[in-house]
């Protein structure tokens, strides 16, 4: 039993132990992503405080995710034409500037909702290119064999920061207001920019991109042809799209849960965000210890996520909501980390930026509609109605995806470089 536990522990942290570039980049991300979660909490709380409207928080999500809707299908094509490390440097620097601008107007006492909306939209534009570039860079840092472990550790980092960031954000908001949280986030980007400057290019795994560089139209057509030819990737992306549209709108619902349902302040908002993040962190560590992509875990996590939301719907106390948010977080990371790794491993190097751009579109592209829907449901029937709809949708989507995967659909055929499908 002890030997098996030790082997699992070694598998969990193997990418950090084996790859210097990934270890340095991971360290920079720990600081930066924590700051990002502080800003996410502060922005949602600021808009809710300024407007007293759950719908306004939905509008914030609309602004943040609308760029993914508009540009998500082409962002990966652009990334496939460029040096991905330089793309990440540019997107991270841009996000730092947007955070600093938001801090300036807030600390200056002149902030209005439209300031938050515009800067959230600009940050959303940078993320359209940042996400596929970071996914491609992760592949270059660790290679194919270690990719599932690294993806799970990235999820662990993101969700560990979801524990620390909201808790710090709630404390900072209570002590000195959201402007300070925005300023701290701007400073945190220096850590990831520093880590990127220390990467050794000679230790990155080479990418087989071919000799040509895709155009927007042809590159997008090749990526879509790939999804039609490889049912596993297409079904997983479809599941991600529907779950994130109808079931994962916590940026809208958790501020409402804290302020209106639980009738508490920013400290409790930070606590419930941290409960979800703690569960998500555990789910990521479980996925990292398995160290392989598993479509079955995608389905198991999606079903567990939906069930947790249904159980959360009638809760009106922190004691009742906190453990269910922990379970929802655990299930969330099981399906997201395994979905990410499954799609990446099914994708050839020359298409990875484009397909991960489509993954980003699936994860965020319908966020505007989903955020507005969640805000409308919360305004109409409180978080009870919103979580009931979200949980029910997750269970239905999971059942359909499981049926399609069980049937096997068609045998996978890889798209050729011209976008046609070959046997």
N, C-alpha and C positions, 0 to 999 in steps of 0.2 A: 504493500500500500504506500509506504514512504517512498520507495523507488519510483513508483508510477507518478506520485505527486511531484517528485523532483524532475522527472522527465517532462511533465506537463509545464512546470515552471520554466524550464530551459526553452521549450518550444514557444512559450508565451512571449519571451523577450529576445528571441533569436535574431531578429532583424537589427535591433539596437546593438546587440553584442557583436555582430559580424560585419556591419557596414558603417565605416566612419562617417561618410557623407550623410547617411540617413540619421545617424546619431546626432550630428551637429544640427541638421535641419529640424529634427524633432525637438531639440532643446529650444531653438528659437521660436518654434510654433507654440510651445507650452506657454510662453509669456504672451505672445501675440493673441492667441485664441482666447486666453483668459480675459484680456482686454476687450476683445470683440464681444464676448458674452456680457461683460459689464455694460458695454454700449447698447446691446440689444435690449437689456432690461431697462436701462435708463431711457432709451428712446420711446419704448412702448409706454412706460410710466409717465413720461413727460407729455406725450400726446393725450393720454387718458386724463391727466390732470388739467391740461389746457382746454380740453373739449368736453370732458365728462360723457364721452360717447364711445361705446364699444365699436360702432361702425367706423369711427375715426381711426381706431387702431387697425381695423381692416383696411382702411385706405392707406395706412402706413405700409402694410404688407403688400398692397397693390403696387405702390411706388417702388418698393424694394425688389419685387419679383417681376414687374412688368418688363424690364430689360431682358430677362431670361426668356419671356414669351416672345418678344420681338426679335431677339438676336441669338437665342439659344441654338437654333438650327445651323447657324453659320460660324459661331464662335470657335468650335472645334476645327473647322476647316482652316481658319486663320492660324490657329495654334499649330496645325500640322505643317505649316509653311515656315515656321520660325523656330529659333532656338528657345526651348521651353524655359530654361533657367532665366534668360533675359526677360521673357514674358512675365514670369513670376515676380522678378524684381520690379518691373514696371507697375504691375497691378497692386503689389503690396505698398509701393510708394504712393500711388494714387489714393489708396484707401486711407493711408496715414494723413494725407492732405485733407480729405473729406472729413475725417474725425476731428482734425484740428479746427476746421471751419465751423463745425457744429459746436465745438467747445467754445469758440470765440463768441458766437451769437448768443449762446446760452449764458455764459458767464457775464457777458455784457448786458444782460437783462433785456435784450431786444428780440428774443426768439419768439417766433410764431409757428403754428403748425406747418405752414407751407415751407418754412426753412428746413424742417425735419424731413418733409416729404421729398423735396428736391435733392437734398444731400443723400438720402436713402436711395433715391433713384440713380444718382451718379455712382454710388458704391455698387449698386446692382449691375451697372454696366461693366465695372472692373471685374466683378465676379464671373461674368459670362466667359471671360478669357482666363481668369485665374483658376477656375475649377479644372477644366481639362488640362491646363498646363501643369498644375500641381500633381494631377493623377499621372500624367506622362513622366514627370520628373521623379515621382516615387518609383515608377517602374524602372527608370534608368538607375536609380540609386541602389535598388535591391535585386533586380532581375525577376524573371518569371517564377522561379521556384519559391522565392520568399515573398512574392507579392501578396498572397492571402494574409499572411502574418502581418505584413506592413500595413495593409488596408485596415485590418482589425485594430492594430495599434494606433493608426490615425484616428479611427473612430473612438478608441479609448481616450486619446488626447483631447479630441473635440468634446467628448462627453464628460471627461474629468474636469475640463475647463467649464463645462456646463454646471458642475457642482460648485466650483470655487468662484467662477465669475459672477453668477447671480447673487450668491451670498455676499461677496464683496460689493457688488453693485448696489444691493439693497442697503447695506451699511453705509456706503458712500452717499447714496441719495438721501438717506435719513440724516446724515451728519452735515453734508455741505451741498446737496443738490445734484441734479443730473449733469450739470456742466462739468463738474470735477471728474465724473465718470468718463465723459467724452474725452477730456484732456488726458487722463491716464491711458485710455485706449490709444490715442494718437502716439504717445510716448512708447507704448508697448510694441509698435511696429518696428522700432529700431532694432529690437532683438532678432526678428526674422530677417531683416535686411542684412544685419551683421552675419548671421549664419549662412546666408546665401553667398556672401563674399568669401567665405572660408571653404566652400565646396571645391574638391579637386576634380576638374573635368576629366582627367585621365582615368579616374576610377569609376566613371559613369558607364553603365552598360550601353553599348551602341544600339541604335535603332535602325531597322531595315525599312527605310521609307521609300526606297526606289529612287529613280533618277529624276522623276518629274515632280512638280509641285501642283497640288490640286487647285483648280479654280473653285469659286464659290458654288456654281451650279453643278459642275461635274463632281466635285468633292461631296456635296450634299447628296447627290444621286447615288454615289457609291456607298455611302454610309447607310442610306435607306434600303438599298439593294441587299446589303449585308444582313440587316435585320430580317428581311423577308426570307433570306436563304438559310439563316440559322435560327430556328424557332425558339430555342432556349433563350437566346439573348433578347429576341423580340417579346416573348412572354414576360420575362423578368422586367424589362423596361416598361411594358404596359402595366404590370402590377405596381411598379414604383410610381408611375404617373397617376394612377387612380387613387392609390393610398394617400399620396401627398396632397392631392386635390381635395378629397372628401374627408380624410381622417386625421391628417397631421397638420393642424392649424393651431398649435399650442402657443405660438407667439401672439395670437389674437385671444385665445380662450383663457390662458393662465392669468394674465392681468385682470380679466373680468372675474375669474374664479376667486382671486384674492380679494379684490376690491368690493365686488357686488355680492357674490355668493357667500364667501366667508366673512365679509365685512371687516377686513383687516387692512393694514398699511403696507408700505414697501418692504419692511423686514420679512413679513410672512410671504410676500410675493417672491422674495429671494429664496426663502426656505422651500417653497413648493417647486420652484425651478431646480433647486439643488437636489430635491428628492428624485425628480425625474432624471437629472443628470447622474446621480449616484447609481441608479438602476442601469442607465445606459452605459456607464463605465464598467459595471460588472459584466454586462452583455458583451462588451467589446473584449474584455479579458478572456471570457469564455471562448469567443470566436478566435482570438489570437492563439489560445492553447490548442485549439483543434488544428489550426494552420493549414486548412484546405477549404476551398470554396464548396458550399453545400446548398443546392437548390432546396433540399428538404428543410434546412434551417431557415431559408427565406420564408417558406410557407408556415413553418411552426411559429416563427417570430411574428409574422403578419397576423396570424390567427390569435396569438396571445395578446397582441397589441389591441386588436378589436375588442376582445373579451374584457380587457382591463378598462377600456373606455366606457363600455356598457356598465360595468360595475361602478365606475367613477361618477356616472351621470346623476344619481340621486344623492350624492354626498354633500353635506352642508357644514361639515366640521373639518378642521385641519387633521385631527386624529384619524378620521375616516378617509380623507383624500390622500394623505401622504404615502401610505403603503401602496396604494393602487397606482400612484404616479411612479413609484419605484418599479413596480412590475411592468408598467407601460414602457418605462425607459429601457429596462432589460430587453423586453421583446423588440422594441424599436431598433436597437443596435444589432440584434441578431439578424433581422431582415435587411437592414440597410448595408451592413458591412459585407454580408454574404452576397447580396445582390450586386454590389459594386465589384467585388472580386470575381464573381461568376461572369459578368459581362466583360471585364477586362481580359480575363484569361481566354475567353472565346474569340477575342478580337486580334487580328494581326497588327504588327507594329505600324504599318503604313496607314491604318484606319483608326488607331486607338484615340488620337486626339479628337477626331470627328465623332466617334461613337461615344466617347466620354462627354463630349459636348452635348450629344443627344441625351445622355444620362442626366447631365445637369439640367437640360430642358425638362426631362421627365420629372426630376425631383423638385424643380422650382418654377417651371414654365407656366403651370396652371395655378401657381400660388396666388396671383391677383384674384382670380375667380374664387378659389378656395377660401382665401382670407375674407373676401366680401361675403361669401356664403356663411362662414362661421360667425362673422360679426352680425349679420342679419338674424341668424338663428338665435344667437345669444341675446340680441335685443328683443326678439319676439317671445322667446320662452326660456331665457336664462341658459346657464351652462348645462342644465339638465337636458334640455332639448338638443343643444349643440353636440354634446358628447353621445347622446343616444343615436343621432343620425350618423356621427363619425364612426362609432363602434359597429353599427349595423352594416355600414358601407364596407368597412374593412373585412368583415366576415364574409360578405357576399363576394367581394373581389378575390379573396383568398380561395374560396371554393371554386370559382371559375378558373383561376390560374392552375389550381391543383388538377382539375379535370383536363385542361388542355395539356399539361405536362404529362399526365398519365397516358393520354392518347398518343403522345409522341409526335403528333402532327406529321411533318415530312422529314425525310433524312436531311441533315445539314449539308448545304452546298455553299462553298465559299464564292463570294463575288470576285470577278476578275478585275483587273486594274481599269477596265473600261466601264465598269458598272454592271456588266452582264453577269449572269449566274452560270457557273460551271459545275459539272457533276464532280 
